[in-house]
Amino acid sequence: MAPFDAGTGGILRQPKAVWATAGASVVAFMGIGLVDPILPSIAEGLDATADQVSLLFTSYFLITALAMLVTGFVSSRIGGRKTLLLGLALVVVFAGLSGTSGSVGELVGFRAGWGLGNALFVSTALAVIVGAAAGGGAAAILLYESALGLGMACGPLLGALLGDASWRYPFFGTAFLMAVGFLCIAAFLKEQPKPARRTSPLDPLRALGHGGLASTAVSAFFYNYTFFTVLAFTPFVLDMSPYRSGAVFFAWGVLLAVFSVIAAPRLQRRFGSLRVLGGSLVLLAADVLVLGYGDHTTAVVCTVLSGAFIGVNNTVYTELALGVSDAPRPVASAGYNFVRWFAAAAAPWFAPKIEEWTDAHVPFVVAAVTAVLGALVVAVRRRTLALPHPRPHSGGGTPDAEDPQTRHAAGDGATALTN
């Protein structure tokens, strides 16, 4: 079956529980790009430097990476519904506290707590949607992919609209929306059956012993450094008002969504996953290099265009992470994310530091080099990456997308588990 061959009707005819989880997922992904348009405003409001403000991403993703070792441990013991509610509750608390911050140190700390809550929610949401969905896993995964794209696109827009009045308002707005999501999930989502086997915090690390999964994670590590150089450092380079910056990253998010959900599966069918991934990484490297050395208009165009390459990369990396090893999908995803999110934590801090040590062009040169390194890993390890293995069912009521209706869709488009 072709990826996402579910039809619009299959997507729309979903239980309230699925819509509640998908709606909360939109807000969860909005939180990633929410601060983009207001980074300069935060720096001005809290009398902070660019590298200090960039720690908002570093603390968020560092905790997210570490949390990947315990999300499966938690959800396999308390169940998917309680894990979602716990994650949402943490986001509500720490997003609200972020808006009250009196110093950049406080804000960085509150973003770390936000990252823990988001990790618990995002790592569990797709499995819950697939388990509760009507019409097959393909429709459920497409719905989640759409939520991902909508969240990534609307996060900067919400940040710009609320942040134009005060940098604090986007944090309060997110807390409010997540509180609504909490109430909807509490009201409409019933508890899902727990997995037959409880997950250990060491299981994701053991899964990385597989050469294909480890190669995917290492390549994605280099790629994520490039991705988050664009996301966290470019707003300072563009130096635009919150409205203008939000519009740029909204357009970026729209391209990311379109190329992740629609273009990537079609390119994979025509050229093969590894060729698409390698080519997209090289094109991303060229794009960020031009971004770093072009004039302001060129930088804006290249920022928006990078969303297309990032969307393709996200989808193909997910296919590899979930299909290349014999580990259960949640465990493979956790191990893969544990490695790659460290780059998302590193890039926002290193990029401003590199600018401080050199000039504004060099951070993009480094980002271009890391994208090429990601492509080289794919090229050198292509034999290992091209050998998918059958996967055992993880047990319980949440499928690992192994049935004919869900396996292909989960492989080709389930960016949700890894973003």
Secondary structure, 3 states (H helix, E strand, C coil): CCCCCCHHHHHHCCCHHHHHHHHHHHHHHHHHHCCHHHHHHHHHHCCCCHHHHHHHHHHHHHHHHHHHHHHHHHHHHHCHHHHHHHHHHHHHHHHHHHCCCCCHHHHHHHHHHHHHHHHHHHHHHHHHHHHHCCCCHHHHHHHHHHHHHHHHHHHHHHHHHHHCCCCCHHHHHHHHHHHHHHHHHHHHCCCCCCCCCCCCCCHHHHHCCCHHHHHHHHHHHHHHHHHHHHHHHHHHHHCCCHHHHHHHHHHHHHHHHHHHHHHHHHHHHHHCHHHHHHHHHHHHHHHHHHHHHCCHHHHHHHHHHHHHHHHHHHHHHHHHHHHCCCCCHHHHHHHHHHHHHHHHHHHHHHHHHHHHHCCCCHHHHHHHHHHHHHHHHHHHCHHHHCCCCCCCCCCCCCCCCCCCCCHHHHHHHCHHHHC
